[in-house]
Amino acid sequence: MRVLKAASRLALCIAGSVALSMSSGLAQSRVPDVHYEPTPQPIVEELLKMAEVNRKDIIYDLGCGDGRFVITAAKKYGARGVGIDIDPERIKDSRRNARLAGVQDRVKFIEGDLFETDFREATVVALYLLPDLNLQLRPALLKDLKPGTRVVSHEFDMHDWMPDKMGKWGRNRYYYWVVPADASGKWTWTLSSAKGAEQFVLELTQKFQDIDGKIMTPVSTVAPLEAYLIGKEIGFVLRYRPEGKPVEMRFKGKVEGNTLNGFVEVDTGPYSGRHKWTARR
């Protein structure tokens, strides 16, 4: 990868570019001092597969280069796409390529600064940014994107936000994340037994998609086991000993604001069976 003269922002775009963009304070119409290098098409294909793109998706490529990421997503999967690039020449290339591919009705390309882009409608965001720029963009991704939105990046990761998946093509690495819901805090629910309604309290701590904590049962406090958070989907296992007998409860649900809705499955003991489960924060 060759990089020529650096400017105050260096944007490497997944659609196939390594772009040195000027500071966001400059007018977008100014042509930046750019060197870009197309991302290999096989990596574009692999990232689209990894994100499980389909026709319901809205793809945002932040630094779109020649537009190949959103164009491929539209042509192969029927998705809609938006490409952002600060270089007007790249936007011209992208629009021409979309017409040649026959997908100009499903994609659009906007000349602009990726750091000032409103991408809240995206279901998939594509990146090819240097690590420090990933860190600059990361807070907006976590705050503005809906839980469950997929983020893919060619070559560079997100520091301590560990990827949910990663792959390799030749010497190139690529990464995949799912934006997690906010599941931290104290969740309370009740389950009915022969003794009546009994209360459980789950206190969760969270770092990105990693969750941990403790569960206060009617008889003891234990740690949740096999806990996971993927977008809005949450699950964990509770093992404890009511009445001196071991019980395993398997919880699965979705984070919906301040409510967890799902099911709990219990094989034995006073709560045996499959029950609806609602917890509130």
C-alpha positions as CSV (number, residue, x, y, z in Angstrom):
1,M,0.0,0.0,0.0
2,R,1.5,3.3,-1.1
3,V,0.7,6.5,0.7
4,L,1.8,9.8,-0.9
5,K,1.4,13.3,0.7
6,A,-0.5,13.1,4.0
7,A,-3.2,15.6,4.9
8,S,-4.9,16.1,8.3
9,R,-7.3,13.2,7.8
10,L,-6.4,10.0,6.1
11,A,-9.4,8.0,5.0
12,L,-8.9,4.6,3.4
13,C,-12.1,3.6,1.9
14,I,-13.5,0.1,1.5
15,A,-14.9,0.7,-1.9
16,G,-11.5,0.6,-2.9
17,S,-9.6,3.6,-2.0
18,V,-6.9,4.9,0.2
19,A,-7.7,8.6,0.5
20,L,-5.8,11.4,2.1
21,S,-8.6,13.9,2.8
22,M,-8.3,17.5,4.0
23,S,-9.5,18.6,7.3
24,S,-13.2,18.7,7.8
25,G,-13.0,22.4,8.3
26,L,-12.2,22.9,4.6
27,A,-14.9,23.2,2.0
28,Q,-16.1,19.9,0.7
29,S,-15.9,21.2,-2.9
30,R,-12.1,21.5,-2.6
31,V,-10.3,18.6,-4.4
32,P,-8.1,16.9,-1.8
33,D,-4.6,15.8,-2.4
34,V,-5.4,12.1,-3.0
35,H,-3.8,8.8,-3.6
36,Y,-6.2,5.9,-3.6
37,E,-5.7,2.2,-4.2
38,P,-8.6,-0.1,-5.0
39,T,-9.5,-2.7,-2.4
40,P,-9.4,-6.2,-4.0
41,Q,-12.8,-7.3,-5.2
42,P,-12.5,-10.6,-3.4
43,I,-12.3,-8.7,0.0
44,V,-15.4,-6.8,-0.9
45,E,-17.2,-10.1,-1.6
46,E,-16.0,-11.6,1.6
47,L,-17.1,-8.6,3.7
48,L,-20.6,-8.7,2.1
49,K,-20.8,-12.4,2.9
50,M,-19.6,-11.9,6.5
51,A,-22.2,-9.2,7.0
52,E,-24.9,-11.4,5.5
53,V,-26.1,-8.6,3.3
54,N,-29.6,-8.9,1.8
55,R,-32.1,-6.8,-0.2
56,K,-33.5,-5.3,3.0
57,D,-30.2,-3.7,3.9
58,I,-29.1,-0.1,3.6
59,I,-25.3,0.1,3.2
60,Y,-23.2,3.1,4.0
61,D,-19.7,3.2,2.7
62,L,-17.8,5.9,4.5
63,G,-15.1,6.8,2.0
64,C,-16.5,5.1,-1.1
65,G,-13.7,5.5,-3.7
66,D,-15.0,4.1,-7.0
67,G,-18.2,2.8,-5.3
68,R,-17.5,-0.8,-5.7
69,F,-18.7,-1.9,-2.2
70,V,-22.3,-0.5,-2.5
71,I,-22.5,-1.3,-6.2
72,T,-21.6,-4.9,-5.5
73,A,-24.1,-5.0,-2.7
74,A,-26.8,-3.6,-4.9
75,K,-26.1,-5.8,-7.9
76,K,-25.5,-9.1,-6.1
77,Y,-27.9,-8.8,-3.1
78,G,-30.4,-6.2,-4.1
79,A,-29.4,-3.9,-1.2
80,R,-29.6,-0.1,-1.3
81,G,-26.5,1.9,-0.7
82,V,-25.0,5.3,0.0
83,G,-21.4,6.1,-0.7
84,I,-19.6,9.1,0.9
85,D,-16.4,10.6,-0.3
86,I,-14.8,14.0,0.0
87,D,-13.2,13.8,-3.5
88,P,-15.5,14.9,-6.3
89,E,-13.5,12.8,-8.8
90,R,-14.3,9.6,-6.8
91,I,-17.9,10.5,-6.7
92,K,-18.0,10.9,-10.5
93,D,-16.3,7.5,-10.9
94,S,-18.8,5.9,-8.5
95,R,-21.8,7.4,-10.3
96,R,-20.5,6.2,-13.7
97,N,-19.7,2.8,-12.3
98,A,-23.3,2.5,-10.9
99,R,-24.7,3.4,-14.3
100,L,-22.5,0.8,-16.0
101,A,-23.6,-1.8,-13.5
102,G,-27.3,-0.9,-13.9
103,V,-27.9,-0.1,-10.2
104,Q,-28.1,3.6,-10.3
105,D,-31.7,3.4,-8.9
106,R,-30.5,1.6,-5.8
107,V,-27.4,3.5,-4.8
108,K,-26.4,7.2,-4.5
109,F,-23.1,8.9,-3.9
110,I,-22.5,12.1,-1.9
111,E,-19.6,14.4,-1.9
112,G,-18.9,15.0,1.8
113,D,-16.9,14.5,4.9
114,L,-17.5,11.0,6.4
115,F,-17.1,12.5,9.9
116,E,-20.1,14.8,9.3
117,T,-22.3,12.1,7.7
118,D,-25.7,11.2,9.2
119,F,-25.6,7.4,8.8
120,R,-28.3,6.5,11.4
121,E,-30.4,4.7,8.8
122,A,-27.6,2.3,7.9
123,T,-28.0,-1.4,8.6
124,V,-24.4,-2.1,7.4
125,V,-21.5,0.4,7.6
126,A,-18.3,-0.3,5.6
127,L,-15.0,1.2,6.6
128,Y,-11.4,1.2,5.6
129,L,-9.8,3.7,8.0
130,L,-6.5,4.0,9.8
131,P,-6.7,2.9,13.5
132,D,-6.8,6.5,14.9
133,L,-9.7,7.4,12.6
134,N,-11.6,4.2,13.6
135,L,-11.3,5.4,17.2
136,Q,-12.5,8.9,16.2
137,L,-15.5,7.4,14.5
138,R,-16.2,4.6,17.0
139,P,-18.3,6.7,19.5
140,A,-20.7,7.8,16.7
141,L,-21.1,4.3,15.5
142,L,-22.0,3.0,19.0
143,K,-24.2,6.0,19.8
144,D,-26.0,6.7,16.5
145,L,-26.4,3.2,14.9
146,K,-29.3,1.0,15.9
147,P,-28.4,-2.1,17.9
148,G,-27.9,-5.0,15.5
149,T,-26.3,-2.8,12.8
150,R,-23.3,-4.6,11.3
151,V,-19.9,-2.8,10.8
152,V,-17.2,-4.2,8.6
153,S,-13.7,-2.9,8.2
154,H,-10.9,-3.8,5.8
155,E,-7.4,-4.1,7.4
156,F,-7.9,-2.1,10.6
157,D,-9.7,-3.0,13.8
158,M,-11.4,-0.9,16.6
159,H,-8.7,-1.2,19.3
160,D,-10.4,-2.6,22.4
161,W,-13.8,-3.1,20.7
162,M,-13.0,-6.7,19.8
163,P,-14.5,-8.0,16.5
164,D,-17.3,-10.6,16.5
165,K,-15.7,-12.2,13.5
166,M,-12.5,-11.7,11.5
167,G,-11.0,-13.1,8.3
168,K,-8.0,-13.1,6.1
169,W,-7.4,-12.9,2.4
170,G,-3.7,-13.2,1.5
171,R,-2.0,-10.6,3.6
172,N,-5.2,-8.6,4.1
173,R,-7.3,-8.9,7.3
174,Y,-10.9,-7.9,7.7
175,Y,-13.3,-7.5,10.6
176,Y,-16.9,-7.6,11.6
177,W,-18.8,-6.2,14.5
178,V,-22.5,-6.0,15.6
179,V,-23.4,-2.8,17.4
180,P,-24.6,-3.9,20.8
181,A,-27.6,-2.7,22.7
182,D,-27.1,-1.1,26.1
183,A,-27.8,-3.9,28.5
184,S,-25.9,-2.6,31.6
185,G,-27.7,-2.0,34.9
186,K,-30.1,-3.8,37.2
187,W,-32.8,-6.0,35.8
188,T,-35.6,-7.5,37.9
189,W,-38.2,-10.2,37.2
190,T,-40.3,-12.8,39.0
191,L,-41.0,-16.5,38.4
192,S,-43.9,-18.4,39.8
193,S,-43.4,-21.6,41.9
194,A,-45.4,-23.5,44.5
195,K,-44.2,-20.9,47.0
196,G,-45.7,-18.1,44.9
197,A,-43.9,-15.4,42.9
198,E,-40.2,-15.2,43.6
199,Q,-37.9,-12.3,42.6
200,F,-34.6,-12.5,40.7
201,V,-32.3,-9.6,40.1
202,L,-29.6,-9.5,37.4
203,E,-26.9,-6.8,37.7
204,L,-25.0,-6.5,34.4
205,T,-21.8,-4.7,33.6
206,Q,-20.9,-4.2,29.9
207,K,-17.9,-3.3,27.8
208,F,-19.1,-3.2,24.2
209,Q,-20.6,-6.7,23.5
210,D,-19.0,-8.3,26.5
211,I,-21.3,-8.6,29.5
212,D,-20.8,-10.0,33.0
213,G,-22.3,-9.5,36.5
214,K,-24.3,-11.3,39.2
215,I,-27.7,-12.8,39.7
216,M,-29.5,-12.5,43.1
217,T,-31.8,-15.5,43.4
218,P,-34.2,-16.2,46.3
219,V,-31.5,-18.3,48.0
220,S,-28.1,-17.2,46.7
221,T,-26.1,-14.9,44.5
222,V,-24.3,-16.4,41.5
223,A,-22.6,-15.3,38.3
224,P,-24.4,-15.7,35.0
225,L,-22.8,-18.3,32.8
226,E,-22.4,-18.4,29.0
227,A,-23.6,-14.8,28.8
228,Y,-23.7,-13.2,25.4
229,L,-25.0,-10.0,23.8
230,I,-25.3,-9.8,20.0
231,G,-27.0,-6.6,18.9
232,K,-30.3,-6.8,20.8
233,E,-30.1,-10.5,21.5
234,I,-29.1,-11.5,25.0
235,G,-28.7,-14.8,26.7
236,F,-27.2,-16.4,29.8
237,V,-27.4,-19.5,32.0
238,L,-28.3,-19.5,35.6
239,R,-27.3,-22.5,37.8
240,Y,-28.1,-22.6,41.5
241,R,-29.6,-24.9,44.2
242,P,-33.1,-24.0,45.4
243,E,-34.2,-26.5,48.0
244,G,-30.8,-28.1,47.9
245,K,-31.3,-29.5,44.3
246,P,-29.4,-28.2,41.3
247,V,-31.4,-26.2,38.7
248,E,-30.3,-24.8,35.4
249,M,-32.2,-22.0,33.7
250,R,-31.5,-20.9,30.1
251,F,-32.6,-17.3,29.4
252,K,-32.9,-15.9,25.9
253,G,-34.4,-12.6,24.9
254,K,-34.0,-9.2,23.4
255,V,-33.1,-5.8,24.8
256,E,-36.0,-3.4,24.1
257,G,-35.1,-0.2,25.8
258,N,-35.6,-0.8,29.5
259,T,-37.2,-4.2,29.0
260,L,-35.9,-7.7,28.3
261,N,-38.4,-9.9,26.6
262,G,-37.9,-13.6,25.8
263,F,-38.1,-17.1,27.3
264,V,-36.6,-19.1,30.0
265,E,-36.2,-22.9,29.8
266,V,-35.9,-25.0,32.9
267,D,-35.5,-28.8,32.9
268,T,-36.1,-29.6,36.5
269,G,-37.1,-28.1,39.9
270,P,-39.9,-25.8,41.0
271,Y,-39.7,-23.7,37.8
272,S,-39.7,-26.6,35.3
273,G,-40.9,-25.9,31.8
274,R,-40.6,-23.1,29.2
275,H,-41.9,-19.8,30.3
276,K,-42.2,-16.3,29.0
277,W,-39.6,-14.0,30.5
278,T,-39.8,-10.3,31.0
279,A,-37.3,-8.3,33.0
280,R,-37.3,-4.6,33.7
281,R,-34.5,-2.1,34.4
